[in-house]
Amino acid sequence: MSLTARTTATAVAAAAATGAATAETATETTTGATTTAVITEKTPPPAPAGLAEDTPAPSSPVPAPAPAQALPADSRASRTRRVLLRLSSLLATGATKSAAIAALLVLWETAPRLGLVDRTFLPPFSEVAVAWWALAADGQLADNTYASLMRSFTGFGLALALAVPLGLLIGWYRPVADLLNPLLEVFRNTAALALLPVFVLLLGIGETSKVSIVLYACSWPILLNTISAVRHVDPTLLKLAKSMDLSAPRLFQKVILPSAVPVIFTGIRLAGSVSILVLVAAEMIGAKAGLGYLINASQYNFAIPQMYAGIITISAIGVAVNQLLVALERRLSSWRVSAGD
């Protein structure tokens, strides 16, 4: 090959290499521009600093308080109607319960005035009321009532403290019942007033004999009802409690006592009445104060209206004590469901 041909070939190769490099550089430039454009399109422009700081963040709206709605007229009318119905029901119940007492008082007032009975021995109720007010005004009624209540409540409280634990013990433990039952059968059939001369001979005519006779008389209703209450607890309740692995003290506390409360309170209510009745009889022997003494002294002095005033006071105290015990029973046995429910 000649020198001219080789020179020409070399020049052509150099020109080709220069063109390829130029094309590659152009391609890279185009690609970089395209990438920059894409990034520029995807990235949003930053917000101005002042505008970003001054613009507050959006907050949720606070709901306005709902206006108080007044009760509709129909609701107020229905409530008033219910109150009136309840008041009328209470008045009707009170009238029904007091109708017999009112009839007795009317008969008591009219029978002596009409000559049906001798008013010397049964004065009209109005005269008895006047005598009761006179005794209350001069303090005799208050003094005698206080003396009787102190004796009665002392004997009743001692009987309650002794008879309830003993009844629970006898009713729960069979060996104790087998030991004491013969002795209980002997004394339970002996009237308290039949033993009054014995108490007076042994303890004298002072306060001790009177409180002791009340204690003796009140113990039996409480004791016998407590024994019966413990022995007649629902066997299903006992089985359920034993299936829960309750200990003997917990079983006694959670099952026996709550189940026995109604029957025990029946005996307590009977004892409350007995405490007043027996005390009046005891106060007629050797007492210098008390409602029994007032009644006995009025009889000897032939102050018949005062005698009936003392009898009425005893009756009122008996009713008040019974109502108090009924309220206490309802309080302690509020878990029970009445038959009407």
C-alpha positions in Angstrom: 0.0 0.0 0.0 1.3 3.4 -0.8 2.0 6.1 1.7 -0.9 8.3 0.5 -3.4 5.6 1.0 -2.3 4.9 4.6 -2.5 8.6 5.4 -6.0 8.8 4.1 -7.1 5.8 6.1 -5.7 7.2 9.3 -7.4 10.5 8.8 -10.8 8.8 8.2 -10.4 6.7 11.4 -9.6 9.7 13.5 -12.6 11.6 12.1 -14.9 8.6 12.9 -13.6 8.4 16.5 -14.1 12.2 17.0 -17.7 11.9 15.7 -18.5 9.0 18.0 -17.2 11.0 21.1 -19.2 14.0 20.1 -22.4 11.9 19.7 -21.9 10.3 23.1 -21.4 13.6 24.8 -24.5 15.0 23.3 -26.5 11.9 24.4 -25.3 12.3 28.0 -26.2 16.0 28.0 -29.7 15.2 26.7 -30.2 12.5 29.4 -29.0 14.8 32.2 -31.3 17.5 31.1 -34.2 15.1 31.0 -33.5 13.8 34.5 -33.2 17.3 35.8 -36.5 18.2 34.2 -38.3 15.2 35.8 -36.9 16.0 39.3 -37.9 19.6 38.8 -41.4 18.6 37.9 -41.8 16.2 40.9 -40.4 18.5 43.6 -42.9 21.3 44.5 -41.5 24.7 45.2 -40.9 25.5 48.8 -43.3 27.9 50.5 -41.9 31.3 51.6 -40.7 31.2 55.2 -42.8 34.1 56.4 -46.0 32.7 54.9 -45.4 29.2 56.5 -44.9 30.8 60.0 -47.9 33.1 59.8 -50.5 30.7 58.5 -52.3 29.0 61.4 -53.1 25.3 61.5 -56.7 24.3 60.8 -58.6 23.4 63.9 -61.8 21.3 64.4 -64.9 23.3 65.2 -66.1 23.2 68.8 -69.7 22.0 69.1 -72.0 24.5 70.8 -73.7 23.3 74.0 -77.1 21.9 73.5 -79.8 24.1 74.9 -81.6 22.9 78.0 -84.9 21.3 77.0 -87.9 22.0 79.2 -90.1 19.1 80.3 -93.1 18.8 78.1 -96.4 19.7 79.6 -97.5 16.1 79.3 -94.6 14.9 81.4 -95.3 17.4 84.2 -98.9 16.5 84.2 -98.2 12.8 84.4 -95.8 13.4 87.3 -98.3 15.5 89.2 -100.9 12.8 88.5 -98.6 10.1 90.0 -98.0 12.2 93.1 -101.7 12.7 93.6 -102.5 9.1 93.1 -99.8 8.1 95.7 -101.1 10.6 98.2 -104.7 9.4 97.7 -103.5 5.8 98.1 -101.7 6.6 101.4 -104.8 8.4 102.7 -107.0 5.6 101.8 -104.7 3.1 103.5 -104.5 5.2 106.6 -108.3 5.6 106.7 -108.8 1.9 106.4 -106.3 1.1 109.2 -107.7 3.7 111.5 -111.4 3.0 110.8 -111.7 0.3 113.5 -109.9 2.4 116.1 -112.2 5.4 115.3 -115.2 3.2 115.5 -114.1 1.9 118.9 -113.5 5.5 120.2 -117.0 6.6 119.0 -118.5 3.6 120.7 -116.6 4.3 123.9 -117.7 7.9 123.9 -121.4 7.3 123.1 -122.1 4.1 125.1 -121.7 5.8 128.6 -123.6 8.9 127.5 -126.5 6.8 126.2 -126.6 4.8 129.5 -125.6 1.5 127.8 -122.9 1.1 130.5 -122.3 2.7 133.9 -120.2 5.8 133.3 -118.8 5.5 136.8 -116.8 2.4 135.8 -116.4 3.3 132.1 -116.3 7.1 131.7 -116.6 8.6 128.2 -113.4 8.8 126.2 -113.4 12.6 126.4 -113.1 12.4 130.2 -110.3 9.9 129.9 -108.5 12.2 127.5 -108.9 15.1 129.9 -107.4 13.0 132.7 -104.5 11.9 130.5 -103.7 15.5 129.7 -103.8 16.4 133.4 -101.4 13.6 134.2 -99.1 14.6 131.4 -99.2 18.3 132.5 -98.2 17.7 136.1 -95.4 15.3 135.2 -96.9 12.1 136.8 -97.3 10.4 133.4 -93.8 11.1 132.3 -92.2 9.9 135.6 -94.1 6.7 135.6 -93.6 6.0 131.9 -89.8 6.6 132.3 -89.7 4.1 135.2 -91.5 1.4 133.3 -89.5 1.9 130.1 -86.2 1.6 132.0 -87.2 -1.7 133.6 -88.8 -3.0 130.4 -85.9 -2.1 128.1 -83.3 -3.4 130.5 -84.9 -6.8 130.8 -85.7 -6.9 127.1 -82.1 -6.0 126.2 -80.6 -8.7 128.5 -83.0 -11.3 127.1 -82.0 -10.3 123.6 -78.3 -10.5 124.4 -78.6 -13.9 126.0 -81.4 -15.7 124.0 -80.2 -15.0 120.5 -76.6 -16.5 120.9 -78.0 -19.4 123.0 -80.6 -20.1 120.4 -78.1 -20.0 117.5 -75.9 -22.4 119.5 -78.7 -24.9 120.3 -80.1 -24.8 116.8 -76.7 -25.3 115.1 -75.0 -27.8 117.3 -76.9 -31.0 118.0 -75.0 -32.1 121.1 -75.9 -28.8 122.8 -79.5 -29.3 121.9 -79.6 -32.8 123.2 -78.1 -31.6 126.5 -80.4 -28.6 127.1 -83.7 -29.6 125.5 -85.1 -31.4 128.6 -84.4 -28.3 130.8 -86.0 -26.0 128.2 -89.1 -28.1 128.0 -89.6 -27.8 131.8 -89.3 -24.0 132.0 -90.9 -23.1 128.7 -94.3 -24.4 130.0 -94.1 -22.4 133.2 -95.8 -19.0 133.0 -93.7 -16.0 134.0 -96.4 -14.6 136.2 -96.6 -17.9 138.1 -93.0 -17.4 139.1 -93.5 -13.8 140.2 -93.8 -14.7 143.9 -90.6 -16.7 143.6 -88.7 -13.8 142.1 -90.0 -11.5 144.8 -89.0 -13.9 147.6 -85.6 -14.5 146.2 -84.7 -11.0 144.9 -86.9 -8.7 147.0 -89.5 -6.1 145.8 -86.9 -3.8 144.3 -85.8 -3.2 140.8 -83.9 -6.6 140.5 -87.0 -8.7 140.8 -88.9 -6.7 138.2 -86.1 -6.7 135.7 -85.5 -10.4 136.2 -89.2 -11.3 135.6 -89.1 -9.3 132.4 -85.8 -11.1 131.4 -87.3 -14.5 132.1 -90.6 -13.7 130.2 -88.8 -12.2 127.1 -86.2 -15.0 126.8 -88.6 -17.7 125.7 -90.1 -16.2 122.5 -86.6 -15.1 121.3 -84.9 -18.4 122.2 -87.5 -20.7 120.7 -87.9 -18.7 117.5 -84.1 -18.5 117.1 -83.8 -22.3 117.4 -86.6 -22.9 114.9 -85.1 -20.4 112.5 -81.6 -22.1 112.5 -83.0 -25.6 112.2 -85.3 -24.7 109.3 -82.9 -23.0 106.9 -83.5 -24.0 103.3 -81.4 -27.2 102.7 -80.8 -26.2 99.1 -79.0 -23.1 100.3 -76.8 -25.2 102.6 -75.9 -27.6 99.8 -75.0 -24.8 97.5 -72.8 -23.1 100.2 -71.1 -26.4 101.0 -70.4 -27.0 97.3 -68.5 -23.7 97.2 -66.3 -25.0 100.1 -67.3 -22.4 102.5 -65.9 -22.7 106.0 -68.2 -23.2 109.0 -67.9 -19.5 110.2 -68.5 -18.2 106.6 -71.4 -20.6 106.1 -72.9 -19.4 109.4 -72.4 -15.7 108.5 -73.5 -15.8 104.8 -76.3 -18.4 104.9 -77.6 -19.3 108.3 -77.9 -15.8 109.8 -79.5 -14.0 106.8 -82.0 -16.9 106.4 -82.9 -16.9 110.1 -83.4 -13.1 110.6 -87.2 -13.0 109.7 -88.1 -15.8 112.2 -85.8 -14.4 114.9 -87.5 -11.0 114.5 -90.9 -12.6 115.0 -89.7 -13.8 118.4 -88.2 -10.4 119.2 -91.5 -8.7 118.4 -93.4 -11.1 120.7 -90.9 -10.5 123.4 -91.3 -6.7 123.0 -95.0 -7.0 123.8 -94.4 -9.5 126.6 -91.9 -7.2 128.3 -94.5 -4.5 128.8 -97.4 -6.8 129.8 -95.4 -8.7 132.4 -93.8 -5.5 133.7 -97.2 -4.0 134.4 -98.2 -7.0 136.5 -94.8 -6.9 138.3 -95.2 -3.2 139.1 -98.5 -3.9 140.8 -96.6 -5.7 143.6 -94.4 -3.5 145.8 -93.6 -0.8 143.2 -93.5 2.9 143.9 -93.4 4.1 140.3 -94.3 2.9 136.9 -97.4 2.6 134.8 -98.5 -0.6 136.6 -98.2 1.3 139.9 -100.2 4.2 138.4 -103.0 1.9 137.3 -103.1 0.1 140.6 -103.1 3.3 142.7 -105.8 4.9 140.5 -108.0 1.8 141.1 -107.5 2.0 144.8 -108.3 5.7 144.9 -111.2 5.2 142.6 -109.7 7.6 140.0 -111.2 5.7 137.1 -110.3 8.2 134.3 -106.6 8.2 135.4 -106.7 4.4 135.4 -107.8 4.3 131.8 -105.3 6.9 130.9 -102.5 4.6 132.2 -103.9 1.7 130.2 -104.1 3.8 127.0 -100.4 4.8 127.6 -99.4 1.2 127.9 -101.2 0.3 124.6 -99.6 3.2 122.8 -96.1 2.2 124.0 -96.7 -1.4 122.8 -97.8 -0.2 119.3 -94.8 2.1 119.0 -92.3 -0.7 120.1 -93.9 -3.1 117.6 -93.7 -0.6 114.7 -90.0 0.1 115.6 -89.2 -3.6 115.5 -91.0 -4.0 112.2 -89.0 -1.2 110.7 -85.8 -2.7 112.0 -86.7 -6.1 110.6 -87.4 -4.6 107.1 -84.0 -2.9 107.3 -82.1 -6.1 108.2 -84.0 -8.3 105.7 -84.3 -5.9 102.8 -82.8 -8.6 100.5 -86.0 -10.6 100.7 -88.5 -10.5 97.8 -92.1 -10.1 99.0 -94.8 -12.4 97.6 -96.4 -9.5 95.7 -93.1 -9.0 93.7 
